[in-house]
Amino acid sequence: MESWWAWGPEPGHDELRATARLIREATGLGSPEWEPPVPFEQVRLPPPRVPVPAELAGFCTAEPYGRATHTYGRAFRDLLRAYRGDFRTAPDLVAVPRTEEEVTRTLEWAAHAGVAVIPRGGGTSVVGGVEARFDGPALALDLRRMDRVLEVDAASRAALIEAGASGPVLNAQLPGELRLRFYPQSYEFSTLGGWLATRAGGHYATGDTHIDDLVEAIRAITPAGVWESRRLPASGAGPSPDRLLLGSEGTLGVIIRAWVRLQPRPAARVSAPVLFEEWEAAVAAVHELSQSGLRPSNCRLLDAREAALAARGDGRHAVLIVGFESGPVDALLAAALEIASRHRGRAGEVRQDRDWKGSFVRMPYLRNAFPGMGVLVETVETAVTWDRFPRLHAEVTALGGVTCRFAFVYPDGPAPYYTVMAPGREVAEWDALKERVSEVILREGGTITHHHAVGRDHRPWYDRQRPEPFALALKAAKAALDPAGILNPGVLV
């Protein structure tokens, strides 16, 4: 059963205590005075400000558990408040439509009633993207019942998939060896519509790694009508209608379905860990790899502390996991390891499996233990050019309690992913931590988000990052498509 506060299903207290002990051993942080979560029976939600409308009664509810599980995403700020039973921003209603017609009916009712609508997939936002953090009534529009693969074009290697399908659900419906090879860390729970709306990043460290690269066409419902692009392999016909929906975070319309590009399962996979005594040498190796043309599917660099937390290192060495899953994989890996050796990297055992993926997907579960042990944690990701990276990295790590990994790398720069940990138990302390790191990132030339999206948590820095004429154009698009301003207020514009 979906937890009302934690990542994944409801964890037991013994499991949380055991995880807390492991984290204390690895980081030295955390109090042995473990604080248990508030039982759901003691949670008090604010009363709904609007009743369930008769025209939505078949798929809409004001039931408390449903409202609680749709209050927050999964940022640490969200976990901390839910852990303590604080659900003051709970949506008044939760609608779970099964058809496009029910989505349309919901938007029509909400525009007439003056109720904000927050489109939602798996609820894994870590930037406040699905929280009703505004005045006035709100309805959470959960699309997870709309989870079917509607059509497969094997000749073009593409599929038409409903937006509410999670990674495991959609791949289970695809035929033969074809798959949507897109594996974000939230793969278990996040949905195709969420990936599109947030411009999510998948597991490929190089090459086609953003969901943008896998889209042929998108269909969305807006308060102004249906938005559907023509399905094409490519087009130069003006600004792309798909590009405007990608990253729109539920502010312009509700994404219903999309044609996406599929790939066959790879016939061979190979990977190897490489250990570095010096972080700078490891960065130099990845820099050269990113411009080598080898295009590894995995090029994940973890600093020594991050590697220890991920159970991939001894706490003394940075670890690079480099792998390939198409082409002459053995020869490609040998070439990559040769580059690493020139930077004093020591290769470990070559593997034919993908065991890194299991630990990668499990990592968010660790955060469930932090609220009870008196440790604040925040994950901050960015992208920056290679020339600016050393200074940005030095400034972020100078804040203390920071670990780093490269989630993605490009020929012109890395996408570092920082985990910041500090003692504390209060939301205000987390907010201050977030502000300090975000200010450094923007000041040193990085983007406020590479793949986590803007949401509400990143809005102050996003407003400063984007060009002002673009902001005016985005606001005009919002006004044209959503004249009543009901779609996810406070996000982007």
C-alpha positions in Angstrom: 0.0 0.0 0.0 1.2 3.5 -0.9 2.7 5.2 2.2 1.1 8.5 3.3 4.5 9.9 4.1 7.4 7.8 2.9 9.0 6.9 -0.4 7.4 3.7 -1.6 5.2 1.4 0.6 4.9 2.0 4.3 8.2 1.1 6.1 8.2 -0.5 9.4 9.8 1.1 12.5 12.4 -1.6 12.8 13.4 -1.0 9.1 13.7 2.7 9.7 15.8 2.3 12.8 18.2 -0.2 11.0 18.6 2.3 8.1 19.3 5.1 10.6 22.1 3.1 12.2 23.7 2.5 8.8 23.5 6.2 7.9 25.1 7.2 11.2 27.9 4.7 10.6 28.6 6.1 7.1 28.2 9.8 7.9 28.6 10.3 11.6 25.4 12.3 11.6 22.2 11.6 13.4 20.9 11.3 16.9 20.3 7.9 18.6 17.1 9.4 19.9 14.9 8.2 17.1 11.6 10.0 16.6 8.8 7.8 15.2 6.4 9.2 12.6 3.0 10.5 13.8 0.5 7.6 13.3 -2.1 8.3 10.6 -4.9 7.9 13.1 -3.6 11.1 14.8 -3.4 13.2 11.5 -6.0 15.9 11.2 -6.7 17.3 7.8 -8.4 20.6 7.2 -12.1 20.1 6.2 -12.7 20.2 2.4 -13.8 23.7 1.3 -15.9 22.3 -1.6 -18.1 19.2 -1.7 -17.6 16.4 -4.3 -19.6 17.6 -7.3 -22.3 15.4 -8.6 -20.9 15.4 -12.1 -17.6 14.0 -10.9 -18.9 11.7 -8.2 -17.9 8.5 -10.0 -14.2 9.2 -9.9 -13.8 12.0 -7.3 -13.4 11.8 -3.5 -12.8 13.8 -0.4 -11.7 10.6 1.6 -8.9 11.5 4.2 -6.3 8.9 3.2 -6.6 9.8 -0.4 -6.2 13.5 0.3 -3.2 12.8 2.6 -1.4 10.7 0.0 -2.0 13.5 -2.6 -0.8 16.4 -0.4 2.9 16.3 -1.1 5.5 15.0 -3.5 8.7 13.4 -2.2 11.1 16.2 -1.5 12.7 15.9 1.9 10.7 19.0 2.9 7.6 17.0 2.1 8.7 13.9 4.0 9.6 16.0 7.1 6.1 17.6 7.3 4.2 14.4 6.5 6.3 12.5 9.1 5.1 14.9 11.7 1.5 14.8 10.6 1.4 18.3 9.0 -1.1 18.2 6.1 -2.4 21.7 6.2 -2.0 22.1 2.4 -4.0 18.9 1.6 -6.1 19.2 -1.6 -9.8 19.4 -0.9 -10.7 16.7 -3.5 -8.9 14.0 -5.4 -10.1 13.0 -8.9 -8.9 9.8 -10.5 -10.3 9.8 -14.1 -10.2 6.8 -16.4 -10.9 8.5 -19.7 -10.1 11.7 -21.6 -13.7 12.7 -21.3 -13.6 12.6 -17.5 -10.4 14.8 -17.6 -12.3 17.3 -19.8 -15.3 17.2 -17.5 -13.0 17.9 -14.4 -11.4 20.9 -16.0 -14.7 22.4 -17.1 -16.2 22.0 -13.6 -13.0 23.4 -11.9 -12.9 26.5 -14.2 -16.6 27.2 -13.4 -16.2 26.6 -9.7 -12.9 28.4 -9.3 -11.0 25.4 -8.0 -7.3 24.9 -8.8 -6.3 21.6 -10.5 -2.9 20.0 -9.9 -2.2 17.3 -12.5 -0.4 14.4 -10.9 1.3 11.1 -11.9 3.3 9.1 -9.4 3.7 12.0 -7.0 7.5 11.8 -6.9 8.1 15.5 -7.4 11.0 16.7 -5.2 10.5 20.4 -6.0 7.1 21.1 -4.6 5.5 20.6 -8.0 2.3 18.9 -6.8 1.6 20.7 -3.6 -1.4 23.1 -3.2 0.8 25.8 -1.7 -1.6 28.6 -2.4 -4.9 30.1 -1.1 -8.2 28.7 -2.3 -9.6 25.2 -2.9 -7.6 22.6 -4.9 -8.3 19.3 -6.7 -5.5 16.7 -7.2 -6.0 15.2 -10.7 -4.4 11.7 -10.5 -3.9 10.1 -13.9 -2.7 6.7 -12.8 -5.8 4.9 -14.0 -5.0 6.0 -17.5 -2.1 3.6 -17.9 -2.5 1.6 -21.1 -0.3 1.1 -24.1 -2.9 2.0 -26.8 -1.0 1.2 -30.0 2.4 -0.1 -31.1 4.0 0.7 -34.4 6.7 -2.0 -34.7 7.9 -0.7 -38.1 8.7 2.7 -36.6 9.6 1.3 -33.2 7.1 3.6 -31.4 4.1 3.3 -29.1 1.1 5.4 -28.1 1.0 5.3 -24.3 -1.4 6.9 -21.8 0.2 9.4 -19.5 -0.6 7.7 -16.2 1.5 4.6 -16.9 4.5 4.1 -14.6 7.8 2.7 -16.0 7.2 -0.9 -14.9 3.5 -0.8 -16.0 4.2 0.5 -19.5 7.2 -1.7 -20.2 5.2 -4.8 -19.1 2.6 -4.0 -21.9 5.2 -3.7 -24.7 5.6 -6.6 -27.1 8.6 -8.8 -27.7 12.0 -7.1 -27.0 10.8 -3.5 -27.5 11.0 -1.3 -24.5 10.9 2.4 -23.6 14.4 2.5 -22.3 14.0 5.4 -19.9 15.0 4.7 -16.3 14.9 7.7 -13.9 15.6 7.0 -10.2 11.9 7.2 -9.6 11.2 4.6 -12.3 9.1 2.4 -10.0 6.5 5.1 -9.3 6.8 8.0 -11.7 4.7 8.1 -14.9 5.1 8.9 -18.6 3.1 12.1 -18.2 5.2 13.2 -15.3 8.4 12.6 -17.2 7.1 14.7 -20.1 5.8 17.5 -17.9 9.1 17.8 -16.0 11.5 17.1 -18.8 12.9 14.2 -16.8 16.3 12.6 -17.3 16.6 8.8 -17.8 19.4 6.4 -17.0 21.7 7.0 -20.0 24.6 9.0 -18.8 25.4 10.3 -22.4 23.5 10.6 -25.6 19.7 10.6 -25.7 19.1 10.9 -22.0 16.2 13.4 -21.6 12.6 12.3 -22.3 12.6 15.1 -24.9 14.7 12.8 -27.2 12.1 10.0 -27.1 9.0 11.9 -28.0 7.2 11.8 -31.4 3.9 13.5 -30.5 1.9 14.6 -27.4 -1.9 15.0 -26.8 -3.0 17.3 -23.9 -6.3 18.7 -22.7 -6.3 22.4 -21.9 -9.1 24.6 -20.7 -9.0 26.2 -24.2 -9.3 22.9 -26.1 -7.4 19.8 -27.2 -3.6 20.2 -28.0 -2.3 17.4 -30.2 0.8 17.5 -32.3 1.3 15.6 -35.5 3.3 12.4 -35.1 6.6 12.8 -37.0 10.2 11.6 -36.7 11.3 15.2 -37.0 9.9 18.6 -38.2 11.2 22.0 -38.9 7.8 23.6 -39.1 8.1 26.5 -36.7 8.6 26.3 -32.9 7.8 22.8 -31.7 4.4 22.3 -30.1 5.8 19.4 -28.1 8.7 21.5 -26.8 6.3 23.9 -25.2 4.5 21.1 -23.4 7.7 19.4 -22.3 8.6 21.0 -19.0 5.3 22.8 -18.7 4.7 21.1 -15.3 0.9 21.0 -15.5 0.5 24.7 -16.0 -0.6 24.8 -19.7 -2.6 21.5 -20.0 -3.1 18.0 -18.8 -1.0 15.6 -20.8 -3.1 12.6 -21.8 -1.0 10.4 -24.0 2.1 10.5 -26.2 3.8 8.6 -29.0 7.3 7.7 -27.8 10.3 6.0 -29.4 11.1 2.4 -28.4 14.3 0.5 -28.5 15.0 -3.3 -28.4 16.6 -4.7 -25.3 20.3 -4.8 -25.7 21.8 -8.1 -26.7 24.9 -7.5 -24.5 25.7 -5.4 -21.5 29.1 -4.8 -19.9 30.3 -2.5 -17.1 33.2 -2.1 -14.7 34.0 0.1 -11.7 37.1 2.3 -11.8 38.7 3.6 -8.6 40.5 6.9 -8.3 42.4 8.2 -5.3 42.0 11.8 -6.4 38.6 13.4 -7.3 40.2 15.8 -9.8 41.7 12.8 -11.7 38.3 11.1 -11.8 36.7 14.3 -13.2 39.4 14.6 -15.8 38.8 11.0 -16.9 35.1 11.6 -17.3 35.7 14.9 -19.1 37.8 13.0 -21.7 35.3 10.2 -21.9 32.4 12.6 -22.6 34.3 14.0 -25.6 35.7 10.7 -26.9 32.7 9.7 -29.0 32.4 6.4 -27.2 28.9 7.3 -25.7 28.8 5.0 -22.7 25.3 4.2 -21.5 26.6 4.5 -17.9 29.3 7.0 -16.9 28.3 7.5 -13.3 31.0 9.1 -11.1 30.6 9.0 -7.3 32.9 10.8 -4.9 34.3 8.7 -2.0 31.6 9.5 0.5 28.8 9.1 -2.0 30.2 5.8 -3.1 30.3 4.6 0.5 26.6 5.5 1.0 25.7 3.7 -2.2 27.5 0.6 -1.0 29.9 0.9 -4.0 33.1 2.0 -2.3 35.4 1.9 0.6 35.0 5.6 1.6 38.5 6.4 0.4 38.2 6.3 -3.4 36.0 8.0 -5.9 34.2 5.3 -8.1 33.4 5.6 -11.7 30.9 3.0 -13.1 31.3 2.9 -16.8 29.2 0.6 -19.1 28.0 -0.1 -22.6 24.9 -1.8 -23.9 25.0 -1.5 -27.6 27.6 -2.1 -30.3 30.9 -3.9 -29.7 30.6 -3.6 -26.0 33.8 -5.3 -25.0 35.9 -3.2 -27.3 34.1 0.0 -26.2 34.7 -0.8 -22.6 38.4 -1.5 -23.2 38.7 1.9 -24.8 36.9 3.6 -21.9 39.1 1.9 -19.4 42.2 2.9 -21.3 41.1 6.5 -21.0 40.5 6.1 -17.3 43.9 4.5 -16.8 45.6 7.5 -18.3 44.1 9.5 -15.4 45.4 7.0 -12.8 42.1 5.1 -12.6 42.3 1.4 -11.4 39.7 -0.8 -13.1 37.8 -3.4 -11.1 36.0 -6.6 -12.1 34.2 -6.4 -15.5 30.6 -7.4 -15.1 28.0 -8.6 -17.6 25.0 -7.5 -15.5 23.5 -4.2 -14.5 23.8 -4.5 -10.7 24.3 -0.7 -10.4 20.7 -0.1 -11.4 19.3 -1.9 -8.3 21.3 0.3 -5.9 20.5 3.4 -8.0 16.7 2.8 -7.7 16.9 1.9 -4.0 18.7 5.0 -2.9 15.6 7.2 -2.4 14.4 4.8 0.2 17.3 5.8 2.5 15.7 9.2 3.0 12.8 7.7 4.8 15.0 7.3 7.9 16.3 10.9 8.0 13.3 12.7 9.5 13.4 10.4 12.6 17.1 10.7 13.3 17.5 14.5 13.3 19.3 14.9 10.0 18.3 17.2 7.1 19.1 16.0 3.6 18.6 17.7 0.3 19.5 16.6 -3.2 20.4 19.4 -5.6 21.3 18.8 -9.2 22.5 21.1 -11.9 24.4 21.2 -15.2 27.4 23.5 -15.9 30.1 23.8 -18.5 33.4 22.1 -17.9 35.3 25.4 -17.5 32.9 26.5 -14.7 32.6 23.2 -12.9 35.7 23.4 -10.7 34.7 26.7 -9.1 31.0 25.7 -8.7 32.0 22.4 -7.1 34.4 24.0 -4.7 31.8 26.5 -3.6 29.1 23.9 -3.1 31.3 21.5 -1.2 32.6 24.3 1.0 29.1 24.4 2.5 30.0 21.2 4.4 28.3 17.8 4.6 28.2 17.5 0.8 28.6 14.4 -1.4 28.6 14.5 -5.2 28.0 12.2 -8.2 27.7 12.8 -11.9 24.4 11.6 -13.0 24.8 12.7 -16.6 27.7 14.0 -18.7 27.8 15.9 -21.9 30.7 16.9 -24.2 30.4 20.5 -23.0 29.8 19.8 -19.3 28.7 17.5 -16.4 25.4 17.4 -14.6 26.6 17.1 -11.0 24.1 15.8 -8.4 24.8 16.9 -4.8 23.5 15.5 -1.6 23.7 17.9 1.3 23.4 16.6 4.9 23.3 18.6 8.1 22.0 18.1 11.7 18.5 19.5 12.1 14.8 18.7 12.4 12.9 21.8 11.2 11.5 22.8 7.8 13.0 26.3 8.2 16.5 24.8 8.5 15.9 22.8 5.3 14.7 25.9 3.6 17.9 27.8 4.6 20.0 24.9 3.4 18.2 24.8 0.0 18.7 28.6 -0.4 22.4 28.5 0.3 23.1 25.8 -2.3 20.8 27.3 -4.9 22.4 30.7 -4.6 25.9 29.1 -5.3 24.6 27.2 -8.3 23.1 30.3 -10.0 26.0 32.5 -9.1 28.5 30.1 -10.6 26.8 29.6 -13.9 24.8 26.4 -13.4 21.1 25.8 -14.1 18.7 25.7 -11.1 17.6 22.2 -12.3 18.8 19.7 -14.9 16.1 17.2 -14.5 14.1 17.7 -11.2 12.0 20.5 -12.7 11.1 23.9 -11.3 8.0 23.3 -9.1 7.5 25.8 -6.3 10.8 25.2 -4.6 12.9 26.5 -7.5 10.8 29.3 -8.6 12.9 32.2 -7.1 16.0 31.1 -9.0 14.1 30.0 -12.2 12.7 33.5 -12.4 16.2 34.9 -12.4 17.7 32.3 -14.8 15.2 32.7 -17.7 15.2 35.6 -20.1 12.5 38.2 -19.3 11.1 38.2 -22.9 10.7 34.5 -22.6 8.9 34.9 -19.3 6.4 37.3 -21.0 5.8 34.8 -23.8 5.2 32.0 -21.3 2.8 34.1 -19.3 0.9 34.9 -22.5 0.7 31.2 -23.4 -0.6 30.5 -19.9 -3.3 33.2 -20.2 -4.4 31.9 -23.6 -4.6 28.3 -22.7 -5.8 28.6 -19.1 -7.7 31.9 -18.9 -9.2 31.1 -15.4 -5.7 30.3 -14.1 -6.7 26.9 -12.6 -3.8 24.7 -13.7 -1.1 24.3 -11.0 -1.0 27.9 -9.9 2.4 29.1 -8.7 4.5 26.8 -10.9 6.6 28.4 -13.6 4.5 31.6 -13.8 
